[in-house]
Amino acid sequence: MVRLYLFAEGQTEQTFADNILKLYLAQHSVFMDKIMLIAHARKKGHVHRGGGRKYKPMKDDIVRFLNQEKGSKVFFTTMIDLYAIAPDFPGLAEAESLRQNPVQRVEFLEQRFAEDICDYRFVPYIQLYEYEVSAQ
């Protein structure tokens, strides 16, 4: 059995993962353990969650969970949008040269993200397009 932790950018992504991805992955023996909103800031000792506005608090969250869960069958991923990526995100300045090829740009940023976290169990996912569900 493989367990997966997902760090989601916002409540919409968190709900999608909980209602759709969790059921689908369970059919493939991948059990989504926790779906957490990404920390975007720390103020006065409180963690503020939702949206990846700052890279360091997000990275700190991910690294903390990696250190807590040492199993080889425990994996970690993200669900964040390229659109509002943190300005201090690793490789963002370099990725500007790939603006004309958005898929390559996302792949490049995911690679830099994985290198910065530096744990084989972390498999980052950056969404090329904003994920929001409209209430109709």
N, CA, C and O atoms as a MOPAC input file, in Angstrom:
PM7 MOZYME 1SCF
protein

 N      0.83700 1    -1.17600 1     0.00000 1
 C      0.00000 1     0.00000 1     0.00000 1
 C      0.88800 1     1.24700 1     0.00000 1
 O      1.85300 1     1.33800 1     0.75800 1
 N      0.54700 1     2.18900 1    -0.85100 1
 C      1.25700 1     3.45800 1    -0.94300 1
 C      0.36100 1     4.54400 1    -0.35300 1
 O     -0.83900 1     4.59400 1    -0.62500 1
 N      0.96100 1     5.40600 1     0.45500 1
 C      0.23000 1     6.55400 1     1.00000 1
 C      0.72800 1     7.81400 1     0.31600 1
 O      1.90100 1     7.92300 1    -0.04000 1
 N     -0.18500 1     8.76800 1     0.13700 1
 C      0.14200 1    10.01100 1    -0.54600 1
 C     -0.37600 1    11.19500 1     0.25600 1
 O     -1.54400 1    11.23900 1     0.64200 1
 N      0.50700 1    12.15100 1     0.49800 1
 C      0.12100 1    13.42800 1     1.08800 1
 C      0.06000 1    14.43700 1    -0.04600 1
 O      0.94700 1    14.46700 1    -0.89900 1
 N     -0.96800 1    15.25400 1    -0.06400 1
 C     -1.11900 1    16.27500 1    -1.09300 1
 C     -1.16900 1    17.64900 1    -0.42700 1
 O     -1.93400 1    17.87400 1     0.51100 1
 N     -0.34000 1    18.55600 1    -0.93100 1
 C     -0.35200 1    19.94300 1    -0.48400 1
 C     -1.08500 1    20.74400 1    -1.55600 1
 O     -0.57600 1    20.92000 1    -2.66300 1
 N     -2.28000 1    21.22700 1    -1.22500 1
 C     -3.13600 1    21.91700 1    -2.18200 1
 C     -3.03300 1    23.42600 1    -1.99500 1
 O     -2.84000 1    23.92200 1    -0.88500 1
 N     -3.16700 1    24.14100 1    -3.10500 1
 C     -3.07100 1    25.59700 1    -3.08300 1
 C     -4.25900 1    26.24400 1    -2.36700 1
 O     -4.08700 1    27.20700 1    -1.61900 1
 N     -5.44300 1    25.72100 1    -2.59400 1
 C     -6.63100 1    26.34200 1    -2.00500 1
 C     -7.71900 1    25.32500 1    -1.72800 1
 O     -7.54500 1    24.12700 1    -1.94800 1
 N     -8.83800 1    25.82200 1    -1.24400 1
 C     -9.93500 1    24.93800 1    -0.86800 1
 C    -10.55000 1    24.23500 1    -2.06700 1
 O    -11.02300 1    23.10600 1    -1.93700 1
 N    -10.55600 1    24.87500 1    -3.23300 1
 C    -11.10600 1    24.23700 1    -4.42200 1
 C    -10.29500 1    22.99800 1    -4.78900 1
 O    -10.85400 1    21.93800 1    -5.06800 1
 N     -8.98100 1    23.14200 1    -4.78500 1
 C     -8.10800 1    21.99500 1    -5.08200 1
 C     -8.23000 1    20.92800 1    -4.00000 1
 O     -8.22100 1    19.73300 1    -4.29400 1
 N     -8.34400 1    21.36100 1    -2.75400 1
 C     -8.48100 1    20.42700 1    -1.63200 1
 C     -9.76700 1    19.60600 1    -1.78000 1
 O     -9.75400 1    18.39200 1    -1.57600 1
 N    -10.86200 1    20.25600 1    -2.12900 1
 C    -12.14600 1    19.57700 1    -2.31000 1
 C    -12.09500 1    18.62200 1    -3.49800 1
 O    -12.58900 1    17.49800 1    -3.40900 1
 N    -11.49900 1    19.05900 1    -4.61300 1
 C    -11.35900 1    18.19900 1    -5.78800 1
 C    -10.57500 1    16.93600 1    -5.44000 1
 O    -10.97200 1    15.82900 1    -5.80300 1
 N     -9.47000 1    17.11100 1    -4.73900 1
 C     -8.64100 1    15.95800 1    -4.36400 1
 C     -9.40500 1    15.01800 1    -3.43400 1
 O     -9.32900 1    13.79800 1    -3.57800 1
 N    -10.13300 1    15.58300 1    -2.49300 1
 C    -10.86200 1    14.77700 1    -1.52500 1
 C    -12.02700 1    14.03300 1    -2.16900 1
 O    -12.28100 1    12.87600 1    -1.83500 1
 N    -12.73900 1    14.68300 1    -3.08900 1
 C    -13.93100 1    14.08200 1    -3.69000 1
 C    -13.66700 1    13.25000 1    -4.93600 1
 O    -14.42300 1    12.32200 1    -5.22400 1
 N    -12.62000 1    13.55900 1    -5.67600 1
 C    -12.36500 1    12.87500 1    -6.94900 1
 C    -11.07700 1    12.04700 1    -6.90400 1
 O    -11.10600 1    10.83000 1    -7.09100 1
 N     -9.95800 1    12.71200 1    -6.65700 1
 C     -8.66200 1    12.02300 1    -6.71300 1
 C     -8.54400 1    10.90500 1    -5.68900 1
 O     -8.03100 1     9.82900 1    -5.99700 1
 N     -9.01400 1    11.15100 1    -4.48100 1
 C     -8.88900 1    10.15700 1    -3.40900 1
 C     -9.54600 1     8.83700 1    -3.81300 1
 O     -8.96500 1     7.77000 1    -3.61800 1
 N    -10.75000 1     8.90400 1    -4.37300 1
 C    -11.47000 1     7.69400 1    -4.78400 1
 C    -10.77100 1     6.99100 1    -5.95000 1
 O    -10.64200 1     5.76700 1    -5.96100 1
 N    -10.32500 1     7.77400 1    -6.92200 1
 C     -9.64000 1     7.20100 1    -8.08300 1
 C     -8.34100 1     6.51200 1    -7.67600 1
 O     -8.08500 1     5.37800 1    -8.08100 1
 N     -7.53200 1     7.18400 1    -6.88600 1
 C     -6.24800 1     6.61700 1    -6.47500 1
 C     -6.42000 1     5.37200 1    -5.60700 1
 O     -5.61500 1     4.44400 1    -5.69100 1
 N     -7.45600 1     5.34300 1    -4.78100 1
 C     -7.71200 1     4.17600 1    -3.92900 1
 C     -7.92600 1     2.91400 1    -4.78100 1
 O     -7.57000 1     1.81400 1    -4.35800 1
 N     -8.49600 1     3.07100 1    -5.95700 1
 C     -8.69300 1     1.92900 1    -6.86500 1
 C     -7.36400 1     1.36200 1    -7.35500 1
 O     -7.30800 1     0.24100 1    -7.86100 1
 N     -6.29800 1     2.14100 1    -7.20400 1
 C     -4.96100 1     1.72600 1    -7.64300 1
 C     -4.02500 1     1.52100 1    -6.45500 1
 O     -2.80300 1     1.58400 1    -6.59400 1
 N     -4.61000 1     1.27800 1    -5.29300 1
 C     -3.86900 1     1.02100 1    -4.04500 1
 C     -2.97200 1     2.18200 1    -3.61200 1
 O     -1.93000 1     1.98200 1    -2.98800 1
 N     -3.39600 1     3.39000 1    -3.95400 1
 C     -2.72600 1     4.59300 1    -3.47500 1
 C     -3.73300 1     5.30500 1    -2.57700 1
 O     -4.79400 1     5.73100 1    -3.03300 1
 N     -3.39200 1     5.42700 1    -1.31300 1
 C     -4.32500 1     6.00500 1    -0.35100 1
 C     -3.86900 1     7.39900 1     0.04100 1
 O     -2.79000 1     7.58700 1     0.60400 1
 N     -4.71700 1     8.37100 1    -0.26800 1
 C     -4.40200 1     9.75600 1     0.04000 1
 C     -4.60600 1     9.94900 1     1.53800 1
 O     -5.72700 1     9.89900 1     2.04600 1
 N     -3.49600 1    10.17100 1     2.22600 1
 C     -3.51400 1    10.24100 1     3.67500 1
 C     -4.01800 1    11.58500 1     4.17200 1
 O     -4.93600 1    11.63900 1     4.99000 1
 N     -3.43600 1    12.65300 1     3.69400 1
 C     -3.85300 1    13.99400 1     4.11000 1
 C     -3.83800 1    14.91300 1     2.90900 1
 O     -2.96800 1    14.83000 1     2.04300 1
 N     -4.82500 1    15.79000 1     2.88100 1
 C     -4.86400 1    16.84600 1     1.88500 1
 C     -4.78900 1    18.13600 1     2.68000 1
 O     -5.72800 1    18.50600 1     3.38300 1
 N     -3.66700 1    18.80600 1     2.55900 1
 C     -3.42600 1    20.00000 1     3.37000 1
 C     -3.37300 1    21.24500 1     2.50700 1
 O     -2.87800 1    21.22000 1     1.38000 1
 N     -3.88500 1    22.32000 1     3.04700 1
 C     -3.70100 1    23.59900 1     2.38000 1
 C     -2.26300 1    24.04500 1     2.61300 1
 O     -1.71700 1    23.87700 1     3.70300 1
 N     -1.67100 1    24.60200 1     1.59700 1
 C     -0.28500 1    25.06700 1     1.66100 1
 C     -0.18400 1    26.27900 1     2.57900 1
 O     -1.01700 1    27.18400 1     2.53800 1
 N      0.84000 1    26.27200 1     3.39400 1
 C      1.11500 1    27.45400 1     4.22600 1
 C      1.68200 1    28.53900 1     3.33100 1
 O      2.57200 1    28.27300 1     2.52300 1
 N      1.18100 1    29.75500 1     3.46400 1
 C      1.71300 1    30.83900 1     2.65100 1
 C      2.35400 1    31.94000 1     3.49500 1
 O      2.99100 1    32.84300 1     2.95200 1
 N      2.19200 1    31.87300 1     4.80400 1
 C      2.83300 1    32.88100 1     5.65700 1
 C      2.72600 1    32.45700 1     7.11400 1
 O      1.88200 1    31.64200 1     7.48700 1
 N      3.59900 1    33.02700 1     7.91700 1
 C      3.53300 1    32.85700 1     9.36200 1
 C      3.56200 1    34.25100 1     9.97000 1
 O      4.47900 1    35.03400 1     9.72300 1
 N      2.55000 1    34.54500 1    10.76200 1
 C      2.47000 1    35.85100 1    11.41300 1
 C      2.07200 1    35.66000 1    12.85800 1
 O      1.08500 1    34.99000 1    13.15900 1
 N      2.84100 1    36.25000 1    13.74600 1
 C      2.55400 1    36.20300 1    15.18000 1
 C      2.33800 1    34.76800 1    15.66400 1
 O      1.46300 1    34.50700 1    16.49000 1
 N      3.13700 1    33.84900 1    15.14400 1
 C      3.07100 1    32.46300 1    15.59000 1
 C      1.97100 1    31.63500 1    14.95000 1
 O      1.85000 1    30.44800 1    15.25100 1
 N      1.16400 1    32.22800 1    14.07500 1
 C      0.08100 1    31.50000 1    13.42100 1
 C      0.43900 1    31.23100 1    11.96400 1
 O      1.01700 1    32.08300 1    11.28900 1
 N      0.09100 1    30.03800 1    11.48700 1
 C      0.31700 1    29.67900 1    10.09300 1
 C     -0.92200 1    30.06600 1     9.30700 1
 O     -2.03800 1    29.70500 1     9.68000 1
 N     -0.72800 1    30.79700 1     8.22100 1
 C     -1.82900 1    31.16500 1     7.33600 1
 C     -1.76400 1    30.23400 1     6.13500 1
 O     -0.69900 1    30.02600 1     5.55400 1
 N     -2.91400 1    29.67400 1     5.76900 1
 C     -2.94500 1    28.63900 1     4.73600 1
 C     -3.79000 1    29.06200 1     3.54200 1
 O     -4.67000 1    29.91700 1     3.63500 1
 N     -3.48100 1    28.42000 1     2.41300 1
 C     -4.21300 1    28.67400 1     1.17700 1
 C     -3.42900 1    29.60800 1     0.28100 1
 O     -3.06900 1    30.71400 1     0.68600 1
 N     -3.16400 1    29.16500 1    -0.93500 1
 C     -2.40100 1    29.98900 1    -1.87300 1
 C     -0.92000 1    29.92300 1    -1.58300 1
 O     -0.50300 1    30.02700 1    -0.42900 1
 N     -0.13100 1    29.75300 1    -2.60600 1
 C      1.31400 1    29.64600 1    -2.41200 1
 C      1.99700 1    30.97600 1    -2.59700 1
 O      2.87500 1    31.09500 1    -3.45200 1
 N      1.62700 1    31.98300 1    -1.82700 1
 C      2.15200 1    33.33600 1    -2.03300 1
 C      3.61500 1    33.47600 1    -1.67700 1
 O      4.30500 1    34.34300 1    -2.21200 1
 N      4.09700 1    32.62900 1    -0.77600 1
 C      5.51100 1    32.66000 1    -0.40500 1
 C      6.02900 1    31.23100 1    -0.43300 1
 O      5.36000 1    30.30400 1     0.02300 1
 N      7.22300 1    31.06900 1    -0.97300 1
 C      7.78000 1    29.72900 1    -1.13600 1
 C      8.25200 1    29.11500 1     0.18000 1
 O      7.97600 1    27.94500 1     0.44400 1
 N      8.95600 1    29.87900 1     1.00300 1
 C      9.56700 1    29.30300 1     2.20100 1
 C      8.57000 1    28.62000 1     3.13600 1
 O      8.84300 1    27.49600 1     3.55900 1
 N      7.43200 1    29.22600 1     3.48400 1
 C      6.48400 1    28.51000 1     4.36000 1
 C      5.96100 1    27.21500 1     3.73200 1
 O      5.74900 1    26.22400 1     4.43200 1
 N      5.75300 1    27.22700 1     2.40600 1
 C      5.30600 1    26.02400 1     1.71200 1
 C      6.39000 1    24.95100 1     1.79900 1
 O      6.10300 1    23.80100 1     2.13000 1
 N      7.62100 1    25.32400 1     1.50500 1
 C      8.73200 1    24.38100 1     1.57700 1
 C      8.88100 1    23.83700 1     2.99900 1
 O      9.08000 1    22.63600 1     3.18200 1
 N      8.78800 1    24.70500 1     3.99800 1
 C      8.91100 1    24.26400 1     5.39500 1
 C      7.86100 1    23.21700 1     5.74000 1
 O      8.16400 1    22.23500 1     6.41700 1
 N      6.62100 1    23.42000 1     5.27800 1
 C      5.55100 1    22.43700 1     5.50000 1
 C      5.92400 1    21.07900 1     4.90200 1
 O      5.84000 1    20.04500 1     5.56300 1
 N      6.33300 1    21.11100 1     3.65000 1
 C      6.64900 1    19.87500 1     2.93500 1
 C      7.80900 1    19.14900 1     3.60600 1
 O      7.73400 1    17.94200 1     3.83600 1
 N      8.86400 1    19.86300 1     3.91800 1
 C     10.04000 1    19.25700 1     4.55100 1
 C      9.69000 1    18.69000 1     5.92300 1
 O     10.16600 1    17.61600 1     6.29100 1
 N      8.86200 1    19.40500 1     6.67900 1
 C      8.45200 1    18.91300 1     7.99200 1
 C      7.72300 1    17.57400 1     7.87100 1
 O      7.99100 1    16.64900 1     8.63900 1
 N      6.80300 1    17.46800 1     6.91000 1
 C      6.08300 1    16.20700 1     6.71800 1
 C      7.01200 1    15.10500 1     6.22100 1
 O      6.88400 1    13.95400 1     6.63900 1
 N      7.94300 1    15.44200 1     5.33800 1
 C      8.91400 1    14.44800 1     4.86800 1
 C      9.72300 1    13.89700 1     6.03700 1
 O     10.01200 1    12.70100 1     6.08600 1
 N     10.08400 1    14.75300 1     6.96600 1
 C     10.86300 1    14.32500 1     8.12800 1
 C     10.03300 1    13.50200 1     9.11100 1
 O     10.56600 1    12.62200 1     9.78800 1
 N      8.74200 1    13.78200 1     9.19300 1
 C      7.86500 1    13.04200 1    10.10500 1
 C      7.52600 1    11.66100 1     9.57000 1
 O      7.39700 1    10.70500 1    10.33500 1
 N      7.38200 1    11.56100 1     8.25900 1
 C      6.97300 1    10.30100 1     7.61600 1
 C      8.16100 1     9.71900 1     6.86800 1
 O      8.44600 1    10.12300 1     5.74100 1
 N      8.84800 1     8.78500 1     7.48200 1
 C     10.09400 1     8.26000 1     6.90400 1
 C      9.90300 1     7.05500 1     5.98800 1
 O     10.86300 1     6.62400 1     5.34900 1
 N      8.70000 1     6.50000 1     5.90400 1
 C      8.48000 1     5.27700 1     5.12800 1
 C      8.79900 1     5.41400 1     3.65400 1
 O      8.63600 1     6.48600 1     3.07100 1
 N      9.25100 1     4.33100 1     3.05400 1
 C      9.59800 1     4.34900 1     1.62900 1
 C      8.36000 1     4.28000 1     0.73800 1
 O      8.45300 1     4.48900 1    -0.47200 1
 N      7.20600 1     3.98800 1     1.32900 1
 C      5.96900 1     3.93200 1     0.54900 1
 C      5.03700 1     5.08900 1     0.90700 1
 O      3.81700 1     4.98900 1     0.77000 1
 N      5.63100 1     6.18000 1     1.36400 1
 C      4.88700 1     7.40300 1     1.65800 1
 C      5.41500 1     8.47000 1     0.71200 1
 O      6.60600 1     8.78000 1     0.71200 1
 N      4.51800 1     9.02900 1    -0.09700 1
 C      4.91600 1    10.02100 1    -1.09000 1
 C      4.18500 1    11.33300 1    -0.85100 1
 O      3.17400 1    11.38700 1    -0.15000 1
 N      4.71700 1    12.38000 1    -1.44600 1
 C      4.20900 1    13.73000 1    -1.24900 1
 C      4.12900 1    14.41900 1    -2.59800 1
 O      5.00200 1    14.24100 1    -3.44800 1
 N      3.07800 1    15.20700 1    -2.79200 1
 C      2.94100 1    15.96600 1    -4.02600 1
 C      2.25600 1    17.29400 1    -3.73600 1
 O      1.84600 1    17.57100 1    -2.60800 1
 N      2.14500 1    18.09500 1    -4.76300 1
 C      1.49700 1    19.39900 1    -4.64200 1
 C      0.42900 1    19.53200 1    -5.71700 1
 O      0.41700 1    18.78500 1    -6.69500 1
 N     -0.45000 1    20.47900 1    -5.52500 1
 C     -1.42700 1    20.87200 1    -6.54000 1
 C     -1.49600 1    22.39000 1    -6.46900 1
 O     -2.33100 1    22.96900 1    -5.77400 1
 N     -0.57900 1    23.02000 1    -7.22100 1
 C     -0.50000 1    24.47600 1    -7.22900 1
 C     -0.57800 1    24.98100 1    -8.66600 1
 O     -0.19400 1    24.28500 1    -9.60600 1
 N     -1.07800 1    26.19100 1    -8.81500 1
 C     -1.24300 1    26.79200 1   -10.14200 1
 C     -0.00100 1    27.57900 1   -10.54100 1
 O      0.60000 1    28.27200 1    -9.72000 1
 N      0.37400 1    27.46400 1   -11.80700 1
 C      1.46800 1    28.26700 1   -12.34400 1
 C      1.10700 1    29.75100 1   -12.28400 1
 O      1.96500 1    30.59900 1   -12.03600 1
 N     -0.15600 1    30.05000 1   -12.51000 1
 C     -0.63000 1    31.43200 1   -12.60100 1
 C     -0.18600 1    32.29300 1   -11.41400 1
 O      0.28500 1    33.41500 1   -11.60000 1
 N     -0.33800 1    31.76700 1   -10.20200 1
 C     -0.05100 1    32.58600 1    -9.02100 1
 C      1.14500 1    32.04200 1    -8.23900 1
 O      1.17800 1    32.12100 1    -7.01100 1
 N      2.10900 1    31.49900 1    -8.94600 1
 C      3.26400 1    30.89100 1    -8.28500 1
 C      4.04900 1    31.96600 1    -7.51600 1
 O      4.14000 1    33.11800 1    -7.94200 1
 N      4.59800 1    31.56200 1    -6.39600 1
 C      5.31600 1    32.49300 1    -5.51900 1
 C      6.50100 1    33.13100 1    -6.25200 1
 O      7.21000 1    32.44500 1    -6.98900 1
 N      6.71800 1    34.41900 1    -6.05900 1
 C      7.81700 1    35.09800 1    -6.75000 1
 C      9.20100 1    34.57900 1    -6.35400 1
 O     10.16200 1    34.74700 1    -7.10500 1
 N      9.30700 1    33.95400 1    -5.18600 1
 C     10.59900 1    33.41100 1    -4.74000 1
 C     10.72000 1    31.91500 1    -5.02400 1
 O     11.57500 1    31.24100 1    -4.44800 1
 N      9.87500 1    31.39500 1    -5.90500 1
 C      9.88200 1    29.97900 1    -6.26100 1
 C     11.19400 1    29.61900 1    -6.95500 1
 O     11.67600 1    30.39500 1    -7.78100 1
 N     11.78600 1    28.46200 1    -6.64400 1
 C     13.07600 1    28.10200 1    -7.26000 1
 C     12.98700 1    27.96300 1    -8.77600 1
 O     12.11900 1    27.27000 1    -9.30800 1
 N     13.90600 1    28.64100 1    -9.45200 1
 C     13.98700 1    28.54700 1   -10.90600 1
 C     13.04200 1    29.46700 1   -11.65800 1
 O     13.02000 1    29.44500 1   -12.88900 1
 N     12.26100 1    30.27400 1   -10.95300 1
 C     11.26200 1    31.10800 1   -11.63000 1
 C     11.90500 1    32.10800 1   -12.59100 1
 O     11.42500 1    32.28700 1   -13.71100 1
 N     12.96300 1    32.74500 1   -12.17000 1
 C     13.63400 1    33.71200 1   -13.04800 1
 C     14.18100 1    33.01900 1   -14.30100 1
 O     14.05900 1    33.54200 1   -15.40800 1
 N     14.78300 1    31.84200 1   -14.11700 1
 C     15.31600 1    31.09300 1   -15.26600 1
 C     14.20400 1    30.64900 1   -16.20900 1
 O     14.39400 1    30.58800 1   -17.42400 1
 N     13.04300 1    30.34200 1   -15.63900 1
 C     11.92000 1    29.82500 1   -16.42600 1
 C     11.30400 1    30.87800 1   -17.33800 1
 O     10.52300 1    30.54500 1   -18.23000 1
 N     11.65000 1    32.15100 1   -17.12200 1
 C     11.11900 1    33.21400 1   -17.97800 1
 C     11.47900 1    32.98100 1   -19.44400 1
 O     10.71100 1    33.33700 1   -20.33800 1
 N     12.63700 1    32.38800 1   -19.68800 1
 C     13.05300 1    32.13100 1   -21.07200 1
 C     12.17900 1    31.06600 1   -21.74100 1
 O     12.23500 1    30.89700 1   -22.95900 1
 N     11.38000 1    30.35500 1   -20.96100 1
 C     10.51300 1    29.30400 1   -21.49500 1
 C      9.05200 1    29.75000 1   -21.59500 1
 O      8.16200 1    28.92800 1   -21.81600 1
 N      8.81500 1    31.02900 1   -21.43500 1
 C      7.44100 1    31.53800 1   -21.42600 1
 C      6.67400 1    31.17000 1   -22.70500 1
 O      5.45600 1    30.99900 1   -22.65800 1
 N      7.35600 1    31.04800 1   -23.82300 1
 C      6.69100 1    30.71100 1   -25.08900 1
 C      6.31600 1    29.22700 1   -25.17200 1
 O      5.54400 1    28.82900 1   -26.04300 1
 N      6.86000 1    28.41800 1   -24.27300 1
 C      6.50500 1    27.00100 1   -24.22700 1
 C      6.06100 1    26.66700 1   -22.79700 1
 O      6.87200 1    26.21900 1   -21.98600 1
 N      4.78400 1    26.88300 1   -22.48800 1
 C      4.31200 1    26.74700 1   -21.11400 1
 C      4.48800 1    25.34800 1   -20.51800 1
 O      4.74200 1    25.22100 1   -19.32000 1
 N      4.36000 1    24.31100 1   -21.32200 1
 C      4.53200 1    22.95100 1   -20.79900 1
 C      5.97700 1    22.74300 1   -20.35000 1
 O      6.22100 1    22.20400 1   -19.27100 1
 N      6.92700 1    23.16700 1   -21.16900 1
 C      8.34000 1    23.07100 1   -20.77800 1
 C      8.63100 1    23.91500 1   -19.54200 1
 O      9.42600 1    23.52900 1   -18.68500 1
 N      7.98800 1    25.05100 1   -19.46300 1
 C      8.18100 1    25.93100 1   -18.30800 1
 C      7.73200 1    25.23800 1   -17.02000 1
 O      8.43900 1    25.27000 1   -16.01300 1
 N      6.55800 1    24.61600 1   -17.05900 1
 C      6.04200 1    23.89100 1   -15.89200 1
 C      6.97000 1    22.73600 1   -15.53600 1
 O      7.29300 1    22.53700 1   -14.36500 1
 N      7.39700 1    21.97700 1   -16.53600 1
 C      8.30300 1    20.84500 1   -16.27700 1
 C      9.61100 1    21.32500 1   -15.65200 1
 O     10.13600 1    20.69000 1   -14.73800 1
 N     10.12700 1    22.43100 1   -16.14000 1
 C     11.35700 1    23.00800 1   -15.60300 1
 C     11.16800 1    23.39900 1   -14.13400 1
 O     12.00900 1    23.08300 1   -13.29200 1
 N     10.06100 1    24.08700 1   -13.82700 1
 C      9.78900 1    24.51000 1   -12.45600 1
 C      9.56800 1    23.31600 1   -11.52600 1
 O     10.00900 1    23.33700 1   -10.37700 1
 N      8.89400 1    22.28500 1   -12.01200 1
 C      8.71200 1    21.08000 1   -11.20100 1
 C     10.06200 1    20.43600 1   -10.88500 1
 O     10.29000 1    19.96900 1    -9.76900 1
 N     10.94400 1    20.41700 1   -11.86700 1
 C     12.28100 1    19.85200 1   -11.65900 1
 C     13.05100 1    20.66400 1   -10.60900 1
 O     13.67100 1    20.09200 1    -9.71200 1
 N     13.01100 1    21.98000 1   -10.72200 1
 C     13.71000 1    22.83100 1    -9.74300 1
 C     13.11200 1    22.66200 1    -8.34400 1
 O     13.84000 1    22.64900 1    -7.35200 1
 N     11.80100 1    22.53400 1    -8.27100 1
 C     11.09600 1    22.32900 1    -7.00900 1
 C     11.55900 1    21.01500 1    -6.37200 1
 O     11.88700 1    20.97600 1    -5.18600 1
 N     11.58200 1    19.94800 1    -7.16000 1
 C     12.02400 1    18.63600 1    -6.66600 1
 C     13.47900 1    18.69400 1    -6.19400 1
 O     13.82000 1    18.13400 1    -5.15200 1
 N     14.32900 1    19.36900 1    -6.95800 1
 C     15.74100 1    19.50400 1    -6.57700 1
 C     15.89100 1    20.26800 1    -5.26800 1
 O     16.74600 1    19.94000 1    -4.44700 1
 N     15.06100 1    21.28300 1    -5.07700 1
 C     15.15400 1    22.09300 1    -3.86600 1
 C     14.68500 1    21.30500 1    -2.63400 1
 O     15.26900 1    21.44300 1    -1.55900 1
 N     13.66400 1    20.50400 1    -2.77600 1
 C     13.16800 1    19.68200 1    -1.65700 1
 C     14.12000 1    18.51400 1    -1.40300 1
 O     14.36200 1    18.14400 1    -0.25400 1
 N     14.65400 1    17.94200 1    -2.47000 1
 C     15.71000 1    16.93200 1    -2.39900 1
 C     15.31100 1    15.67000 1    -1.62700 1
 O     15.99800 1    15.26000 1    -0.69100 1
 N     14.20500 1    15.06800 1    -2.02800 1
 C     13.76300 1    13.79400 1    -1.46300 1
 C     13.01200 1    13.05400 1    -2.56900 1
 O     12.07200 1    13.60000 1    -3.14700 1
 N     13.41400 1    11.82500 1    -2.86700 1
 C     12.81300 1    11.07800 1    -3.97600 1
 C     11.31600 1    10.85200 1    -3.78200 1
 O     10.60300 1    10.57200 1    -4.74600 1
 N     10.83900 1    10.97100 1    -2.55500 1
 C      9.41500 1    10.73800 1    -2.28300 1
 C      8.55000 1    11.95300 1    -2.62500 1
 O      7.32200 1    11.86800 1    -2.61500 1
 N      9.18500 1    13.06300 1    -2.92200 1
 C      8.45300 1    14.27800 1    -3.28500 1
 C      8.37200 1    14.38400 1    -4.79700 1
 O      9.39400 1    14.47800 1    -5.47600 1
 N      7.15000 1    14.37000 1    -5.32300 1
 C      6.90500 1    14.46600 1    -6.76000 1
 C      5.99700 1    15.67900 1    -6.97800 1
 O      4.77700 1    15.56300 1    -6.86100 1
 N      6.57600 1    16.83500 1    -7.29100 1
 C      5.76400 1    18.05000 1    -7.39900 1
 C      4.87000 1    18.04200 1    -8.62600 1
 O      5.19700 1    17.45800 1    -9.65900 1
 N      3.72900 1    18.71000 1    -8.48100 1
 C      2.81900 1    18.90800 1    -9.59800 1
 C      2.40200 1    20.37000 1    -9.61700 1
 O      1.86000 1    20.88800 1    -8.64100 1
 N      2.66300 1    21.02600 1   -10.73900 1
 C      2.25200 1    22.41000 1   -10.95400 1
 C      1.26300 1    22.40700 1   -12.11000 1
 O      1.56700 1    21.91200 1   -13.19500 1
 N      0.09000 1    22.95700 1   -11.87700 1
 C     -0.94300 1    23.00100 1   -12.90700 1
 C     -0.67200 1    24.15900 1   -13.85900 1
 O     -0.42800 1    25.28700 1   -13.43200 1
 N     -0.71900 1    23.86800 1   -15.12600 1
 C     -0.49200 1    24.90400 1   -16.12800 1
 C     -1.59900 1    25.94900 1   -16.08600 1
 O     -1.34500 1    27.13900 1   -16.27300 1
 N     -2.82200 1    25.50300 1   -15.84200 1
 C     -3.96000 1    26.41100 1   -15.84000 1
 C     -4.56500 1    26.50300 1   -14.44800 1
 O     -4.49100 1    25.56400 1   -13.65400 1
 N     -5.15900 1    27.64400 1   -14.17300 1
 C     -5.85300 1    27.88000 1   -12.91800 1
 C     -6.96600 1    26.83500 1   -12.76000 1
 O     -7.75500 1    26.61900 1   -13.68000 1
 N     -7.02100 1    26.19900 1   -11.60300 1
 C     -8.07800 1    25.23000 1   -11.34800 1
 C     -9.10100 1    25.84300 1   -10.41000 1
 O     -8.85700 1    25.97900 1    -9.21100 1
 N    -10.20900 1    26.20100 1   -10.94500 1
 C    -11.32800 1    26.70000 1   -10.15300 1
 C    -12.60900 1    26.14700 1   -10.75700 1
 O    -12.73700 1    26.03900 1   -11.97600 1
 N    -13.54200 1    25.80400 1    -9.90400 1
 C    -14.83000 1    25.29600 1   -10.35200 1
 C    -15.83100 1    26.42700 1   -10.15800 1
 O    -15.94700 1    26.99800 1    -9.07300 1
 N    -16.53500 1    26.73100 1   -11.20800 1
 C    -17.52600 1    27.80700 1   -11.07500 1
 C    -18.81600 1    27.25700 1   -10.49000 1
 O    -19.25000 1    26.16300 1   -10.85100 1
 N    -19.41200 1    27.99400 1    -9.61200 1
 C    -20.68900 1    27.60400 1    -9.01900 1
 C    -21.79600 1    28.12400 1    -9.91700 1
 O    -22.05300 1    29.32700 1    -9.97000 1
 N    -22.44700 1    27.21600 1   -10.61800 1
 C    -23.51700 1    27.62000 1   -11.53800 1
 C    -24.83400 1    27.09400 1   -11.07100 1
 O    -25.85700 1    27.33000 1   -11.71500 1

